[in-house]
Amino acid sequence: MGFRINQLRVMENHPAMAGCHRMYHAEDELYPRDKHGNPIPGKALNISDRERWLPRVFLGVYGVFFLGILAVLLEIL
């Protein structure tokens, strides 16, 4: 995937593409990367920084839900 994006960036710099919108250059501003090509955590629109917490959030929600069900079942017995 990185190879394709790098090739598209090279194509955008070609003189024949001078009047075209530089989509991948605009994307670089939204999703900054370090010199090794890795996303910089906490910068711009790196949604994956927040997505990393989703499994824990859902485990917590499910845990509270099942504790509630267990409490209701124990009240019935």
C-alpha positions in Angstrom: 0.0 0.0 0.0 2.8 2.4 0.9 4.5 1.8 -2.5 1.3 2.7 -4.4 0.8 5.9 -2.4 4.4 6.9 -2.9 4.1 6.3 -6.7 0.9 8.4 -6.7 2.8 11.2 -5.0 5.5 11.0 -7.6 2.8 11.2 -10.3 1.3 14.3 -8.7 4.7 16.0 -9.0 5.0 15.3 -12.7 4.8 18.5 -14.9 1.8 17.1 -16.8 -0.2 17.1 -13.6 0.6 20.8 -12.8 -3.0 22.0 -12.8 -4.5 19.0 -11.0 -5.5 18.9 -7.4 -2.8 17.2 -5.3 -4.9 14.8 -3.2 -2.1 12.9 -1.7 -0.2 16.0 -0.7 -3.4 17.3 1.0 -3.7 13.9 2.8 -0.1 14.3 4.1 -1.3 17.4 5.9 -4.2 15.6 7.5 -2.2 12.5 8.4 1.4 13.5 9.1 4.0 10.8 9.1 7.6 10.6 10.5 10.6 10.1 8.3 10.1 6.3 8.4 6.5 6.6 7.1 4.8 5.8 10.5 1.8 7.9 11.6 2.6 10.4 14.3 0.4 9.5 17.3 -1.8 12.3 18.5 -1.4 14.5 15.5 -4.2 15.7 13.1 -6.9 13.2 12.2 -5.2 9.9 13.2 -8.5 8.3 14.2 -6.7 5.0 15.0 -5.3 6.6 18.2 -8.9 6.7 19.5 -9.9 3.4 17.9 -7.3 1.6 19.9 -9.5 2.2 23.0 -12.7 0.8 21.5 -12.2 -2.8 22.5 -11.7 -1.8 26.1 -14.7 0.5 26.0 -16.9 -2.3 24.7 -15.5 -4.8 27.2 -16.4 -2.3 30.0 -19.9 -1.8 28.6 -20.5 -5.6 28.3 -19.0 -6.2 31.7 -21.4 -3.7 33.3 -24.3 -5.2 31.3 -23.6 -8.7 32.5 -23.1 -7.6 36.1 -26.6 -6.0 35.8 -28.1 -9.2 34.5 -26.3 -11.2 37.2 -27.7 -8.9 39.9 -31.2 -9.3 38.5 -30.9 -13.0 38.3 -29.6 -13.3 41.9 -32.6 -11.2 43.1 -35.0 -13.5 41.4 -33.5 -16.6 43.0 
